[in-house]
Amino acid sequence: MKIGIIGSGNMGSAIIKGIVNNKLTDSTNIYVYDKDNSKTTKLKEELGINVSPELKDLISNIDTLILAVKPNVSMDVFKEIKDYLTNEVIISIMAGITINTIEESLGSDKKIVRVMPNTPALVNEAMSGFSINKNITDKDLEEVQSILNSFGKAELIDEALMDVVTGISGSSPAYVFIMIEAMSDAAVKEGLPRDKAYKFISQAILGSAKMIRDLHIHPGELKDMVTSPAGTTIEGVKALEENNFRYALMEAVNKATKRSRELGKK
């Protein structure tokens, strides 16, 4: 498998590192292009990948192309690469850019995969939702899944659900980080050093998430396991309810989903 990546920002770099560190393919089979040479040079020194000076050079060496650029430059990138493409599998992680938009720009005969990863890819714990067009074969699908699983986990979904996946998975790390920061502030106010607060909170969240994933028990039931009668936790839960915690989270997901839909219409 020979993989090319356009864009070496946080997500692009995380994907490259996941592929290399999990030995999905040899680093000499990975080619990256970015207008920012400082980023690509660093990746080359660290991982031993190839840096392509031009897009034409990158595409001529690969069978899978990952588009890891910002959505606002998508049309410019499409114009630059269109004439060089042949039968590559094209994986886009550009938020809001639909398969139909990519087909209209690059051709309806192209093999297109649309992916919504999230930033935990930086620690190989991404959750990616992905959709495919009719040109993707079973072999292509297997290779795409191996790439996405190299930096986390992935789930094939109907593209109509991609916007809500953006709201609950693509954007949700930010919600969690805000929650951790707020809880840490409260802990510091109560006298706990901030570094220790981060350790306690992050491990509690990690463990709680693993319980949901591995035990297959309804979250409400798991919550009830913690809330003893007249205990500490129920007081905390009451405070969350009084301050519309559930509503705030629902609104965050709904607003992020709506914004994803808006980006797809531009």
N, C-alpha and C positions, 0 to 999 in steps of 0.2 A: 504494500500500500504506500503510495506516494502522495503526500498531503501538502497543499499550499494554503497559506493563511494570509489574507490581506487585512492588516491591522494588528498592532502589537500592544494595545492598551491593556488594562487590567484583565478583561475577559480573554482577549486573544492570547496574552502571555500565559494565563492560567490553563487554557486549553492546550497550548504547546507543551507546557510542563507536565500536564497530566498524561499526554500521549507519550512523551519521552520517559518519564519516571515509571510508567506502567509497562514500558517496553512493548507498546502496541506496534511500533515499527521503529527501525533504526533512525537515530537522529539525522543521519545523512540523507534520509528520504523525506525530510521536512524542509519546506522552503517558505520563507516569510518575506513579505514586502510591507514597508511602511515608509511614508515620507519623512518620518522622524528617525534619522539614522542612529541616534543615540540609543533608542530602544532596541532596535534590531541588532546593533553591535553588541550590546550587553547580553542579549539572548544567545547570540552566536558564541560568545566567549564562555558563557555558563553551560550551555547545553550541546554545543557542537552542531547546531543546525545550519542550514544554508540561508544566506541573505541574498535575495534577488534584487538587482539594481533596477529592473523594469518589470512591469506586469506581464509583458509578452514573454519574458524569460521565465518567470515563475510558472505561468500556465503551461508552457511547453514541456515542463518536467514532471507534471503531476497527473493523478487521476481523480483526486478529490480536492475541491476548492472550498475553503471556509471563509465566508465574508464576515469579518469581525470589526466592521467600521460603524460609525454613528449613522443613524437613519437619515440625518439631514444631508449626508453626502452620498447617499445610495445611488441617486440618478447619475451623478458624475462617475461613480465607480462602474456602473452598468455600461455607460458609454465607452469607458476606457477598455473594458475587458470583452465586450460583445464579439468583436471580430476575431478574437483569438480562441474562443471556446469551441470545443468539438463535442466529446461525449462524457465530460467530467460530471461527477456528482457535485452539485452545488449546495452547500450548507450555509444558510443565512441565520445569523443570530441578531439581526437588526430588528429592534422592537417596532411593531406596528406595520412592518412591510410585509404584505400578504404574498402568498404564492402566486396569485393572479397578477399582481404588480410585477413580480420578478419575471414571470412568463411573458408578459407584455413587453418588458424591456429587453429580455435576452432570447426569447423564442419559446413557443409552446412545446417544442420538441426536447427541451432541456430537462435534465433530472434535477428536481428541486426539493430541498428539505428546509422547512422553516422551524427554527428552534428558539425557545425561550429558556435560557439557562438562568442561573443567579450567581451572585458573587461568592457564595461558599465554594465555588469552583477553585478559588485560591487555595483552599485546603483539601481539595479533592472530595468535597461533600456537596457538590451542586445537585439541585433537582431540576431537570430539564424536561419540559414538555416539547414534543416535536410532531410535526405533520409532514406528510409527503404528497407529491403529485403522482399522477397516473404512470409516469415514466420510470419510477423507481422499482427495480426488480427485487426479488427476494434476497439475492446476493448483495445488492446495494444496501438494502435495509439492514442486513446483518452487519455490514461494515460500518454503517452509520451508527448503529447501536453500540458497537465496540468502541467507537470514537467517543461518543457521549458518556459511556460508562467508565471511560478512563479518567474522568475528572468528577465522578459522582454517580448519580442514578438518573435514568431517563424513562419516560412513559410516552408511548405513541397515543396521540389524541386526534379527534376531529378538529380541523382548523377553526371551526366555528367557536370552539371553546378556548382558543388561544388567548383571547383578551382577558378572560377571567383567570386563566393560569398566570398571566402577567400580574394580575391583582393579588393573587394569593401566594405565588411562588417567586416570581421575578422581583416584585417590590417588597415582599414581606421581610427580608433581612433588615431593611431600614426600620420597620415597625419594631422588630425585636431589639435592635440596637438602641432605639429610643427608650424602650421599656427597661433595658439593662442600665442605661445611663440614669434614668429617673430613680430606679430602685437603689442604685449605687449612691446617688445623692442623699436619699433617705437614710441609708446605712451610715454614711459619713456623718450626717446630722446626729445620729444616735451613738457615734463614737467609734465606729469600725473603720480602720484604714481602707482607703479606696482600693488598693491593689488586692486586699483580701476580699473585699466586697465583690469585685469582679470575678474572683475565683469561685466564691460560693454561688453567686447568681448564675454564671455561665454553666457551671457543672449541674446545677439544679435544672436549668432549662434543657441542657443536653440529655440528662437522664429522663426528664419528663417526655421529651420528644421520642426517645427510644421506647418508652412504655407504650405510647400511642402506636408506634410503628410495629413493635414486636409482639405486644400482648393482645392486640385486636380487641381491646375493651373500649366501650364508648367513653369519650372524654368526660361526660357528665358523671359517669360511674366512678372514674378515676378521681375526679374532684371530690366526690362524696367520701372516698376512702381517706382523704386528707382532713376533711372538715369534721372534727370531733365535736360532739355537743358542748356548747358553751366554751369552746376552745379558742385558740389564737387565730387559727386559719379562717374560721367563719366570720370573725371580726374583720379580717382583711378582705374577704369576699364581699361582705356587706358594704365596705368602703368603696370597692370597685363598682358595685351595683349603684350605689348612691351617686357616683360620678360618671355614670353612663359608659363604663369601660367597654362593654359588649357593643353598644351602639357606635362608639368611636371606631372600634376595629371594623365593624361592618361598613361604616362610611368610608374608611380608608380603602378597603377592598373595592367597594363600589366606585369610588372616585378614580382609583387607579385603572380599573377596568374600563370605565368610560373614556379616560384619556387615551388608553391603548386603542380603543375603537376610533377615536378622533384622528390619531396618528395614521391609522390605516386608510383613512379617507382622503388624506392630503395627497 
